[in-house]
Amino acid sequence: MMLEEFFHYLLLALALGSIVLTSGVVWRVEKRLDVAAKLLLAANVAFTIGIGLDLLNYYGVVPGWDWGKLVKVLFLMFFTLGMYELRSLVIDLERSDRERR
């Protein structure tokens, strides 16, 4: 197995593990935190699809189109929206904590 092929499979395994961990969070949270976790899960799925497409391109199954740009846009869009939702949630929690004091 070539080094490049090894890294493709390593990235795929790590990305799938990330999907499993993130989906475990989605099932255990509610309301706004649920939205943030779903957006982060979508980012993980987009990233994993990109790795899969890279692997299929490596073996010559799919044409050599630059999938990376589309996947990066989707990943960053979902990741940024998820982090924005988490940030908003934390800010609201800080405000309510200050109001209780």
N, C-alpha and C positions, 0 to 999 in steps of 0.2 A: 504494500500500500504506500503510495506516495505521500509526502508530507502535506501537500495541498488537499488531497483527498481526506486525510486524517483530520485536518482542521475543519473541513466541511462537515464531517460527521460529528466532531466535537461541538461545533457551533449549533448544529441541529439538536443534539442531545441536551445542551444547556438551555436552548430556547424552549424545547418541549418541557423541560423541568420548570422553567419559569412560568409557562402556561399553566401547569398543574398547580403550582404554588399560588399564582394569582387567582385562578378559578376557585381555589379553596377559600380565599378571602371573600370573593364575591358572594359565596353561599352563606357567609356568616355575618355580613354587615347589612345595615339598613339605611334607607333614606339617602342623604347626600353622599355619604361615604360609599354607598352602593354604586352610585353613578360614577364616582371617581375610580373605584376598583374596576368597573366594567370598561371604562375608557382605557385604563392601563392594560387590562386584559386584551382589548382590541389592538393596542400597540404591540403587545407581545405576539399576537396572532399574525399581524402584518409583518413583523420582523421574521417570524418563523417561516411564513410563506416565501419571503425573499430568500431565505437560506435554502429552502427546498428548490426554488427556481434556479438558484446558483448551482446547486448539486445536479439538477436535471440538465442544465446548460453544460456543466463539466463533462457529463456523459454523452452529450450531443443529442439528447432527447427533445429538447426545445431549442428553437433558433436562438442565436446569440444576440438577443435584444437586450438593451441595458435596463433590466428589471430593477436594478438597485436604486435608481432615481425615484421611481414610483413608490417603491417600498419605503424608502427613506422619508418621502413626503407623508405617506400614511402613518408611519411610525411616529414621526415628530408631531404630526397633527393630533393623533390620539394621546400621545404621551403628554404633550403640552396642555391639552384640555383636561386630562386627568389630574395633572399637577395643579392646574389652576383651580379646579374644584376642591382639591385637598387644601390648598392655600386659603381659599374662601372659608372653608369649614373651620380651619384652625383660627382664622381671624375672628369669626363669629363666636367660637368657644372662648377666646381671650376676652372679647367684649362682654360676654355674659358672665364670665368669672369676675371681671372688674366691677360689674354692676352689683354682684352679690356681696362685694366687700363693702 
